[in-house]
Amino acid sequence: MTYILYARRGWGSAITEAALTLTGLPFALSGARGEPGKGIPPLKEINPLGQWPTLICPDGAVMTESAAILFHLDDVAPKAGLVPGKRAKERRAFLRWLQVIVGAVYPTFTYADYPGRFVSSKAARKELVENSAARRKEIWLDVESAIEPNPWVLGTRFSGLDIYVKVMSHWGPRRTWFAAHCPKLYSAAKAAEAIPALVPVWKRNYGR
Ligand SMILES: N[C@@H](CCC(=O)N[C@@H](CS)C(=O)NCC(=O)O)C(=O)O
């Protein structure tokens, strides 16, 4: 039995695809919306939020939420180094930045990608998109000013944060902005990009 990851190229499933790859656990990708003909249910049936990543575990349990999945994968395959252990000095910074990314940065995409879910008028939608994008930049700049990658977000220790930063550097405000305004985050993204085992994952999701 393998894990089945609902995947959409370049989207949040890329975070989990990269993490799974580093664990060495067997997994298969399922088309974005599930493949009922192959016994894989439509995404919405198992995740009412209809979001990627969504993961079916080998025992049939469904997991959603990229950070929860990251912790689960670390439970099963700690050698992949996705999460600093309970006694690691980097643990607190890891928890902090992970929560900032999933709790503060990620929702800006939820609002900006689907403004019509939250407000109805054209003007309000435009404002929500613009303000979400501006807020996202502010948050990234705050993170940038607090970290000292060497080459990883947590310094000399790789973690799942590097995967998030690599994937999210492809999303708005995109890579040229990161390179110009957040060179430290950008360097961590580039380090994650160069992990040999992940090169095929990045190629599949981002074409390079
Ligand atoms: N909190 C979730 C956010 C996942 C998320 O927003 N995924 C986006 C793709 S990057 C999505 O599926 N959006 C579709 C939607 O919200 O309808 C996580 O960390 O996994």
The ligand as a MOL file (V3000), in Angstrom:
LIG
                    3D

  0  0  0     0  0            999 V3000
M  V30 BEGIN CTAB
M  V30 COUNTS 20 19 0 0 0
M  V30 BEGIN ATOM
M  V30 1 N -4.0290 25.4520 4.8670 0
M  V30 2 C -3.8850 24.6630 3.6780 0
M  V30 3 C -3.9940 25.5670 2.4630 0
M  V30 4 C -4.0390 24.7660 1.1730 0
M  V30 5 C -4.4170 25.6290 -0.0220 0
M  V30 6 O -4.8980 26.7590 0.1170 0
M  V30 7 N -4.2010 25.0880 -1.2140 0
M  V30 8 C -4.5620 25.7950 -2.4310 0
M  V30 9 C -3.5710 25.4740 -3.5410 0
M  V30 10 S -1.9920 26.1100 -3.2490 0
M  V30 11 C -5.8900 25.2930 -2.9170 0
M  V30 12 O -6.0890 24.1000 -2.9640 0
M  V30 13 N -6.7880 26.2020 -3.2940 0
M  V30 14 C -8.0470 25.8380 -3.8230 0
M  V30 15 C -9.1730 26.3330 -2.9820 0
M  V30 16 O -8.9480 26.8860 -1.8780 0
M  V30 17 O -10.2980 26.1690 -3.4320 0
M  V30 18 C -2.5640 23.9060 3.7120 0
M  V30 19 O -1.6110 24.3600 4.3810 0
M  V30 20 O -2.4740 22.8100 3.1260 0
M  V30 END ATOM
M  V30 BEGIN BOND
M  V30 1 1 1 2
M  V30 2 1 2 3
M  V30 3 1 2 18
M  V30 4 1 3 4
M  V30 5 1 4 5
M  V30 6 2 5 6
M  V30 7 1 5 7
M  V30 8 1 7 8
M  V30 9 1 8 9
M  V30 10 1 8 11
M  V30 11 1 9 10
M  V30 12 2 11 12
M  V30 13 1 11 13
M  V30 14 1 13 14
M  V30 15 1 14 15
M  V30 16 2 15 16
M  V30 17 1 15 17
M  V30 18 2 18 19
M  V30 19 1 18 20
M  V30 END BOND
M  V30 END CTAB
M  END
